[in-house]
Amino acid sequence: MRIDKTFCLLAVMVLLTGFGLSGCGKKAPDVSSEMKSEGLGPEESLESKETEIMEGRTSGPMLPVYFEFDRSGVVGEQVQRIEGNADFLKSAPDVKVRIEGNCDPRGTREYNLALGERRAQSAKKYLINLGIAPERLSTISWGEEKLLLFGHDEISWAQNRRDDFVIVK
């Protein structure tokens, strides 16, 4: 007994079409508006808001300072950034800043904490040399604890090698 290929193909298509057209006959339950918003939190506007954070974790209008791999000196384009931060601090004599040293995740935890501290101290000394009173500046090292980007590539690592300048009250 031989079955024609066309007949088999037609039978399979009919079966698949039947399965596709048949579906769950139940209607989705009507959810009250109270339950729809449950767990979503308060409604927030999508309007743009002025924030105190501009780049990284740095308080605006200051900018973070970025470092080369395994370095703690403020060099190159970063000089202009730290000088801009000093200008802001000179214009706001009551503002105090915490300089937060950060590292990329390469290296041991201990090494990165020490490198983050050297970076924060380097920025503090630079600001003091530019005329900012030392009592307005504090430092902390986060090492690799406060990453901005979690990638394993040079772009991510470069964003994590930085000092953030955070206004403290």
C-alpha positions as CSV (number, residue, x, y, z in Angstrom):
1,M,0.0,0.0,0.0
2,R,1.6,3.2,-1.2
3,I,0.5,6.6,0.0
4,D,0.9,9.5,-2.3
5,K,3.4,12.2,-1.1
6,T,1.0,15.0,-2.1
7,F,-1.8,13.5,0.0
8,C,0.6,13.2,3.0
9,L,1.7,16.8,2.6
10,L,-1.9,18.0,2.3
11,A,-2.9,16.0,5.4
12,V,0.0,17.5,7.5
13,M,-0.9,21.0,6.4
14,V,-4.6,20.5,7.3
15,L,-3.6,19.3,10.7
16,L,-1.2,22.1,11.4
17,T,-3.8,24.7,10.2
18,G,-6.3,23.1,12.5
19,F,-4.0,23.3,15.5
20,G,-3.1,26.9,14.6
21,L,-6.7,28.0,14.4
22,S,-7.8,26.3,17.6
23,G,-6.7,28.1,20.6
24,C,-7.5,28.7,24.1
25,G,-11.2,29.6,24.3
26,K,-10.9,31.4,27.6
27,K,-11.0,35.1,27.7
28,A,-8.3,36.9,29.8
29,P,-9.7,37.9,33.2
30,D,-10.6,41.6,33.6
31,V,-8.1,43.2,36.0
32,S,-9.3,46.1,37.9
33,S,-7.4,49.4,37.6
34,E,-6.4,49.1,41.2
35,M,-4.6,45.9,40.6
36,K,-3.0,47.2,37.4
37,S,-1.0,49.8,39.3
38,E,-0.1,47.5,42.2
39,G,3.6,47.2,42.6
40,L,4.5,49.8,40.0
41,G,5.2,52.6,42.5
42,P,4.1,56.2,42.1
43,E,3.6,57.5,38.7
44,E,6.5,59.6,37.5
45,S,6.6,62.3,34.9
46,L,8.7,61.7,31.8
47,E,9.7,65.3,31.7
48,S,13.4,66.0,32.0
49,K,14.5,67.0,35.5
50,E,17.5,69.0,36.5
51,T,19.8,66.7,38.5
52,E,22.9,67.3,40.5
53,I,24.7,64.4,38.8
54,M,26.2,65.1,35.4
55,E,28.8,62.4,34.5
56,G,29.8,59.4,36.4
57,R,28.9,59.9,40.1
58,T,30.2,63.4,40.1
59,S,28.0,66.3,41.3
60,G,27.4,68.9,38.6
61,P,28.7,71.2,37.4
62,M,32.0,69.4,38.2
63,L,33.4,66.6,36.0
64,P,35.1,63.4,36.9
65,V,38.8,63.0,36.2
66,Y,39.9,59.9,34.4
67,F,43.2,58.0,34.7
68,E,45.4,55.8,32.6
69,F,45.8,52.2,33.5
70,D,47.7,51.7,36.8
71,R,48.4,55.5,37.1
72,S,47.3,58.1,39.6
73,G,48.6,61.3,38.0
74,V,46.3,64.0,36.5
75,V,47.6,64.4,33.0
76,G,46.5,65.4,29.5
77,E,42.9,66.5,28.9
78,Q,42.1,65.7,32.6
79,V,44.1,68.8,33.7
80,Q,41.4,71.0,32.1
81,R,38.7,69.0,34.0
82,I,40.2,69.4,37.4
83,E,40.9,73.1,36.7
84,G,37.2,73.5,35.9
85,N,36.3,71.8,39.1
86,A,38.7,74.2,41.0
87,D,37.0,77.2,39.3
88,F,33.6,75.9,40.4
89,L,34.9,75.4,44.0
90,K,36.4,79.0,44.0
91,S,33.0,80.4,43.0
92,A,31.2,78.4,45.7
93,P,33.3,78.9,48.8
94,D,30.8,77.1,51.1
95,V,30.9,73.8,49.1
96,K,32.8,70.8,50.4
97,V,33.7,67.9,48.2
98,R,34.5,64.3,48.7
99,I,36.9,63.0,46.1
100,E,36.1,59.3,45.4
101,G,38.9,57.3,43.9
102,N,37.8,54.4,41.6
103,C,39.5,51.6,39.6
104,D,38.6,49.1,37.0
105,P,38.1,45.5,38.2
106,R,41.5,44.2,37.1
107,G,43.9,43.7,40.0
108,T,43.3,42.5,43.6
109,R,40.8,44.2,45.9
110,E,43.6,45.5,48.1
111,Y,45.7,46.8,45.2
112,N,42.7,48.6,43.7
113,L,41.8,50.2,47.1
114,A,45.3,51.6,47.4
115,L,45.3,52.8,43.8
116,G,41.9,54.5,44.3
117,E,43.3,56.2,47.3
118,R,46.4,57.4,45.4
119,R,44.1,58.8,42.7
120,A,41.9,60.6,45.2
121,Q,44.9,62.1,47.0
122,S,46.5,63.2,43.7
123,A,43.3,65.1,42.8
124,K,43.1,66.6,46.3
125,K,46.8,67.8,46.1
126,Y,46.1,69.3,42.6
127,L,43.1,71.2,43.9
128,I,45.0,72.5,46.9
129,N,47.8,73.7,44.6
130,L,45.1,75.5,42.6
131,G,44.0,77.4,45.8
132,I,41.2,75.2,47.3
133,A,41.4,75.0,51.1
134,P,42.3,71.5,52.2
135,E,39.5,71.4,54.9
136,R,36.9,71.6,52.0
137,L,38.2,68.4,50.5
138,S,38.0,64.8,51.8
139,T,38.9,61.6,50.1
140,I,37.8,58.0,50.0
141,S,38.8,55.0,47.8
142,W,36.1,52.7,46.5
143,G,38.7,50.7,44.5
144,E,36.6,48.5,42.2
145,E,33.5,48.6,44.3
146,K,31.5,51.3,42.4
147,L,31.8,50.4,38.8
148,L,29.9,52.4,36.2
149,L,30.3,49.9,33.4
150,F,30.5,46.1,33.9
151,G,32.0,45.2,30.6
152,H,35.3,43.4,30.1
153,D,36.7,45.7,27.5
154,E,38.9,48.8,27.4
155,I,35.9,51.2,27.1
156,S,34.3,49.9,30.3
157,W,37.6,49.8,32.1
158,A,38.5,53.4,31.1
159,Q,35.2,54.7,32.5
160,N,35.8,53.0,35.8
161,R,39.4,54.5,36.2
162,R,38.2,57.8,37.6
163,D,37.9,60.2,40.5
164,D,34.4,61.4,41.2
165,F,33.8,64.8,42.9
166,V,30.7,64.6,45.2
167,I,29.3,67.6,47.0
168,V,28.8,66.8,50.7
169,K,26.5,68.8,53.0
